[in-house]
Amino acid sequence: MIQSPLKHFVLDTNVLLHSPACVTKFAENVVVVPVDVIEELDRFKSTNDELGRNARAVIRILDGARARGSLGEGEGAPINDQGGRIKVELRTVCLLEHGLRGDTPDNRILSIAYRLMREGHHVVFVSKDANVRVKCDALGIPSEDFETDKVPAPDDLYTGWRAVDVDAQVLAGKDKDKDLEVEGPAFADLRPNEAVLLRERGNPKRSLLTRPRRVGPEGRASLRAFDAGSEAVMGVSPRNVEQRIALELLMDPSVSLVTLVGQAGTGKTLFALCAGLHLTIRKHVYEKLLVARPVMPLGRDIGFLPGTAEEKLMPWMKPIFDNMKFVLRERREPGEADKKLHDLFKSGVVEIEPLTFIRGRSIHNQFMIVDEVQNLTPHQVKTIISRVGNDTKLVLTGDPYQIDNPYLDSRSNGLTYVAERFQGQEVAGHVLFTKSERSKLASIAVELL
């Protein structure tokens, strides 16, 4: 007999650890938290990392709901303003007849979803673990990933620029010191800091890269030519339109947040470092270049390696050092780049920072680069961005197709989430890289493998 016309969303532990507030996101339906999930949260709650903080947040939410009603009786206690409720389920059932042993938490959690479905409830199992969703399918239990914080697939992401064909007289009358006034449907929805490549109609080789200074009604806009253009920075010149746009955004202190998304070899990290080094050690716009790269999910301890925090991070920062050495070489003498890099670290102008220690900090007047951000959750990236103080520029780079975190994918990671959410903000800029420039071999590998 059907017990309730509402959906019963049974949540896996990883969903709650990914987003503690997710329990309030299921509208008027019933959120079911199996008792084994409570046990797993209890195991995480004492750790001093992101998982521990999230576990404690979930426990506080459950305790607050308990004050508004019983978590174990009927449909549970109220959890949101839409009439949704939350319930803790204790009774598991044996699934040995289906080949699942009851000695693992995952199987016991699944058994509760199975029991509720057999009792006639409309059940949906929510998990970020693909293996668990496969088991659900074998048992006939509807399952899905938690998708509230998901964004479009990388191929459908906001690119950060657009190409517009214009008449020859538009480019012919361009004065480099004045804004270019344009109008038409192609300019109606321009975002702040979105680059516009103006191409002469019929002659696309004649073009001009611009940025919107002002966007008005009915497709009217004022565009300004790029400041950086194709000029070399730290001896490195952009090779394509995407790199030129990225360099323009990176060199502009008024753009406080830049997201660079793309596959391997497209120049994301290289140009971020070029701009950071140039603005720090040559132009002195910033006091320090701060570079971070997640060793593993944000908040884990790095104590398994000997030495200081900086020495522990060295193996994980090799890609950063490789790029820095490439930028700093001039005469190509043996050891030249290593000596310059050592001097920069010794003087404190360049610093590497474990993300473990970023919570609670206020980072002022620094050029900050966080690489491999695709391995962080949206909440973890929020923690990083919220640390940015006055006059600091934050650059987030990564490849959404190379994710090591088992509970993230190309649509739910922190990098693409921030790029999509910040696209309408005047302080933010974004570029989606598509062309590999590392080498001919690397470019072919990206396409074929």
C-alpha positions in Angstrom: 0.0 0.0 0.0 1.3 3.4 -0.9 2.2 5.3 2.2 2.7 8.8 0.7 2.3 10.5 -2.6 5.5 12.4 -2.1 8.9 11.3 -3.3 11.3 9.8 -0.8 14.9 10.9 -1.5 17.3 8.5 0.3 20.6 10.3 0.6 24.1 8.7 0.5 26.8 9.9 2.9 28.9 11.4 0.1 26.0 13.7 -0.9 25.8 15.2 2.6 29.6 15.6 2.9 29.6 17.3 -0.5 26.9 19.8 0.3 25.6 19.8 3.9 22.7 22.1 3.0 21.4 19.7 0.3 18.8 18.3 2.7 16.8 21.6 2.2 16.9 21.3 -1.6 14.2 18.7 -2.2 11.1 21.0 -2.2 8.0 19.5 -0.5 9.3 15.9 -0.6 10.7 13.7 2.2 14.5 13.4 2.7 15.5 10.0 4.2 18.8 9.7 6.1 19.6 6.0 6.8 21.1 5.2 10.2 24.3 4.0 8.6 24.8 7.5 7.1 24.5 8.9 10.7 27.2 6.5 11.8 29.5 7.5 8.9 28.9 11.2 9.7 29.9 10.4 13.3 33.1 8.9 12.1 34.0 12.0 10.1 32.9 14.7 12.6 36.0 14.8 14.7 38.4 15.3 11.8 39.9 18.8 11.3 39.3 19.1 7.6 36.6 19.9 5.1 34.9 16.6 5.5 34.8 17.0 9.2 33.4 20.5 9.0 30.7 19.3 6.6 29.8 16.3 8.8 29.4 18.6 11.8 27.2 21.0 9.7 24.9 18.1 8.7 24.7 17.0 12.3 23.7 20.5 13.4 21.0 20.6 10.7 19.6 17.3 11.8 19.6 18.4 15.5 17.8 21.6 14.5 15.2 19.6 12.7 14.8 17.3 15.7 13.7 20.3 17.7 10.8 20.9 15.2 9.5 17.3 15.3 10.3 13.6 15.5 12.9 12.4 13.0 11.8 8.8 13.4 8.0 8.9 13.3 5.6 9.4 10.4 7.2 11.4 7.6 9.8 13.0 9.9 10.4 16.6 10.9 10.0 19.9 8.9 13.2 20.8 7.0 12.4 23.7 4.7 9.8 26.4 3.9 8.1 24.4 1.1 6.8 21.7 3.4 9.7 19.3 3.0 10.5 16.9 5.8 13.5 14.9 6.9 13.5 11.4 8.5 16.1 9.1 9.9 15.4 5.4 8.9 16.7 2.6 11.2 15.2 -0.6 9.7 17.3 -2.4 7.1 16.3 -5.5 5.3 18.4 -8.5 4.1 19.4 -8.4 0.4 21.2 -11.7 0.3 18.7 -13.0 -2.2 19.9 -10.3 -4.5 23.5 -11.1 -3.9 24.3 -8.2 -1.6 25.8 -8.9 1.8 24.8 -6.8 4.7 28.2 -6.3 6.2 28.9 -3.0 4.3 27.4 0.4 5.0 26.6 1.0 1.3 24.5 -2.2 1.1 22.7 -1.5 4.3 21.9 2.0 3.1 20.6 0.5 -0.2 18.5 -1.9 1.7 16.5 0.9 3.3 15.8 2.4 -0.1 14.8 -1.1 -1.3 12.4 -1.6 1.7 10.8 1.8 1.2 10.2 1.0 -2.4 8.7 -2.4 -1.6 6.4 -0.6 0.8 5.0 1.4 -2.1 6.9 4.7 -1.7 8.2 6.6 -4.7 11.9 6.3 -3.9 14.9 8.0 -5.5 18.3 7.1 -4.2 20.8 10.1 -4.4 24.5 9.3 -4.5 27.7 10.8 -5.9 29.1 7.2 -6.0 28.7 5.7 -9.5 29.2 2.2 -8.2 26.3 2.6 -5.8 24.1 4.0 -8.6 24.9 0.8 -10.6 23.8 -1.4 -7.7 20.6 0.7 -7.5 19.9 -0.1 -11.2 20.4 -3.8 -10.6 17.9 -3.7 -7.7 15.4 -1.6 -9.7 15.8 1.4 -7.5 15.6 4.8 -9.3 18.9 6.7 -8.6 20.6 9.9 -9.6 23.5 12.2 -8.8 23.0 15.3 -6.7 22.7 17.9 -9.5 21.6 21.1 -7.8 25.1 22.6 -8.1 25.8 21.2 -11.6 26.5 23.5 -14.6 26.5 22.8 -18.3 29.0 20.4 -19.8 32.4 22.0 -20.6 31.7 22.0 -24.3 28.6 24.1 -23.6 30.2 26.5 -21.0 30.4 30.2 -21.5 33.5 30.7 -23.6 34.4 34.2 -22.4 34.4 35.7 -26.0 32.5 35.9 -29.2 33.3 36.7 -32.8 31.1 39.2 -34.7 31.3 40.0 -38.4 31.0 43.7 -39.1 31.2 46.0 -42.2 34.6 47.2 -43.3 33.8 50.8 -42.4 33.4 49.9 -38.7 37.0 48.8 -38.5 38.2 51.5 -40.9 37.0 54.3 -38.7 38.5 52.9 -35.5 40.6 55.3 -33.4 42.8 53.3 -31.0 42.3 56.0 -28.3 38.5 56.1 -28.5 35.7 53.7 -27.8 34.1 52.0 -30.8 30.3 52.5 -30.8 28.4 49.4 -32.2 24.9 48.1 -32.3 22.9 45.1 -33.3 21.5 41.8 -32.0 25.0 40.3 -31.7 25.9 42.8 -28.9 22.6 42.7 -27.0 23.7 40.2 -24.2 27.4 41.1 -23.8 28.7 40.2 -20.3 31.2 42.3 -18.5 34.8 41.5 -19.6 33.5 39.3 -22.4 35.9 39.8 -25.4 34.5 40.6 -28.8 36.5 39.7 -31.9 35.4 42.1 -34.6 36.0 40.6 -38.0 35.6 42.4 -41.3 32.8 40.8 -43.3 34.2 38.9 -46.2 37.8 39.4 -45.0 38.0 37.6 -41.6 41.8 38.0 -41.5 41.3 41.7 -40.7 40.0 41.8 -37.2 40.2 43.6 -33.9 39.9 42.3 -30.3 37.8 44.4 -28.0 36.2 44.5 -24.6 32.9 46.1 -23.7 33.2 49.3 -21.8 29.4 49.9 -21.7 26.4 47.8 -22.8 23.2 49.7 -23.5 19.7 48.8 -24.5 18.7 47.5 -28.0 22.1 46.0 -28.7 24.1 49.1 -28.3 27.6 48.9 -26.9 30.8 50.8 -26.5 33.9 48.7 -27.1 37.5 49.4 -26.4 40.5 47.8 -28.1 42.7 45.4 -26.0 45.5 47.0 -24.0 47.8 43.9 -23.9 47.0 42.6 -27.4 49.7 40.3 -28.8 52.6 41.7 -26.8 55.0 39.3 -25.2 55.0 39.1 -21.4 58.1 37.7 -19.6 59.3 36.6 -23.1 56.2 34.6 -23.9 53.8 35.7 -26.6 50.2 34.5 -27.2 49.8 32.2 -30.1 46.0 32.3 -30.6 42.9 34.4 -29.8 42.1 32.6 -26.6 45.6 33.2 -25.2 45.4 36.9 -26.2 42.1 37.3 -24.4 43.5 35.5 -21.3 46.5 37.7 -21.2 44.4 40.8 -21.4 42.3 39.7 -18.4 45.4 38.6 -16.5 47.2 41.9 -16.9 44.2 44.0 -15.8 44.2 44.6 -12.0 40.5 45.6 -12.1 39.5 42.1 -13.0 39.9 40.4 -9.6 38.9 36.9 -10.6 40.0 35.1 -13.7 39.0 31.5 -14.6 41.0 29.7 -17.2 39.4 26.4 -18.3 40.8 24.0 -20.9 42.6 20.8 -21.7 46.3 20.0 -21.3 48.8 22.2 -23.2 46.5 25.1 -23.9 48.6 27.6 -21.9 46.4 28.2 -18.9 49.1 27.8 -16.2 51.9 29.3 -18.3 50.1 32.6 -19.0 48.9 32.9 -15.4 52.4 32.6 -14.2 53.8 35.0 -16.9 51.3 37.6 -15.8 51.8 37.0 -12.1 55.6 37.2 -12.4 55.5 40.3 -14.6 53.0 42.2 -12.4 54.9 41.2 -9.2 58.6 41.3 -9.9 58.7 43.9 -12.7 55.7 46.2 -12.4 55.4 45.8 -8.6 51.6 45.9 -8.8 51.4 43.1 -6.2 53.6 42.4 -3.3 53.7 38.6 -3.8 53.0 35.8 -6.2 51.2 33.1 -4.3 50.7 29.7 -6.0 48.6 26.8 -4.7 47.8 23.4 -6.2 45.6 20.9 -4.4 47.5 17.8 -3.4 44.2 16.1 -2.7 40.7 17.3 -1.7 41.0 20.6 0.2 41.8 20.3 3.9 43.6 17.0 4.0 46.8 16.8 6.0 50.1 16.8 4.1 52.1 15.3 7.0 52.9 12.0 5.2 56.0 13.5 3.6 59.1 14.6 5.6 60.3 18.2 5.9 58.6 21.6 6.0 55.3 22.4 4.4 57.1 23.8 1.4 59.3 20.7 1.1 56.3 18.4 1.3 54.6 20.3 -1.5 57.6 20.2 -3.8 56.6 16.9 -5.6 53.1 18.1 -6.2 54.3 21.5 -7.5 56.6 20.2 -10.2 54.3 21.4 -13.0 54.4 24.9 -11.6 58.2 24.8 -11.3 58.5 23.6 -14.9 56.5 26.5 -16.1 58.3 29.0 -13.9 61.7 27.8 -15.2 60.5 28.1 -18.8 59.4 31.7 -18.1 62.5 32.8 -16.2 65.1 31.4 -18.6 66.8 34.1 -20.7 70.3 33.1 -21.8 69.5 29.4 -21.6 72.6 28.9 -19.4 72.6 25.7 -17.3 71.1 26.4 -13.8 70.1 30.0 -14.7 66.4 29.5 -14.2 66.9 27.4 -11.0 69.0 30.1 -9.4 66.4 32.8 -10.3 63.6 30.6 -8.9 65.6 30.0 -5.7 66.2 33.7 -5.2 62.5 34.5 -5.7 61.5 31.9 -3.1 64.2 33.0 -0.7 63.1 36.7 -0.9 59.5 35.8 -0.3 58.3 37.4 -3.5 57.1 34.0 -4.8 55.4 31.6 -2.3 53.7 28.2 -2.5 50.8 27.7 -0.1 49.1 24.5 1.1 45.3 24.9 0.6 45.0 23.1 4.0 45.9 26.4 5.8 43.9 28.8 3.7 40.7 28.8 5.9 40.7 31.9 8.1 43.3 33.9 6.2 42.8 37.2 4.5 45.1 37.5 1.5 45.8 41.1 0.5 47.7 42.7 -2.4 48.8 39.4 -3.9 48.6 37.7 -7.3 47.2 34.3 -6.4 47.1 31.3 -8.7 45.3 28.1 -7.8 46.0 25.3 -10.3 44.0 22.1 -10.9 40.9 23.6 -9.4 38.7 21.0 -11.2 39.6 18.7 -8.2 37.8 21.0 -5.7 34.1 21.1 -4.9 32.1 24.3 -5.3 32.1 24.8 -1.5 35.9 24.4 -1.4 36.4 27.0 -4.1 34.0 29.3 -2.2 36.3 29.0 0.8 39.3 30.1 -1.4 37.5 33.0 -3.0 36.2 34.2 0.3 39.8 34.6 1.5 40.7 37.2 -1.1 41.4 40.6 0.4 41.9 44.1 -0.9 43.9 44.5 -4.1 44.4 40.7 -4.6 43.9 39.0 -8.0 42.8 35.4 -8.0 43.4 33.1 -11.0 41.7 29.7 -11.1 42.9 27.2 -13.7 42.1 23.6 -14.5 41.0 20.9 -16.9 37.5 19.6 -16.2 38.3 16.4 -18.2 41.1 15.4 -15.8 39.3 15.0 -12.5 40.9 12.8 -9.7 38.2 13.4 -7.1 35.9 10.3 -7.3 32.8 12.4 -6.4 33.2 15.2 -9.0 32.7 15.3 -12.7 33.0 17.8 -15.5 29.7 19.5 -14.5 29.9 19.5 -10.7 33.5 20.6 -10.0 34.3 23.9 -8.4 36.1 25.4 -11.5 33.3 25.2 -14.0 30.8 26.1 -11.2 32.6 29.4 -10.5 33.1 30.1 -14.2 29.4 29.8 -14.9 28.2 31.6 -11.8 30.5 34.6 -12.2 30.0 35.3 -15.9 27.8 38.4 -15.3 30.1 40.0 -12.7 32.2 43.1 -13.5 35.1 41.9 -11.4 35.4 38.5 -13.2 36.7 37.3 -16.5 36.8 33.9 -18.1 38.3 32.1 -21.1 37.6 28.6 -22.3 40.7 27.3 -24.0 40.2 24.8 -26.9 43.5 24.8 -28.8 46.6 23.0 -27.5 49.9 24.9 -28.1 52.3 22.9 -25.9 53.7 20.9 -28.9 52.6 19.2 -32.1 52.7 15.9 -30.3 50.7 17.1 -27.3 48.1 18.7 -29.6 47.6 15.4 -31.5 47.4 13.5 -28.2 44.6 15.7 -26.9 42.6 15.1 -30.1 43.2 11.4 -30.5 43.5 9.9 -27.0 
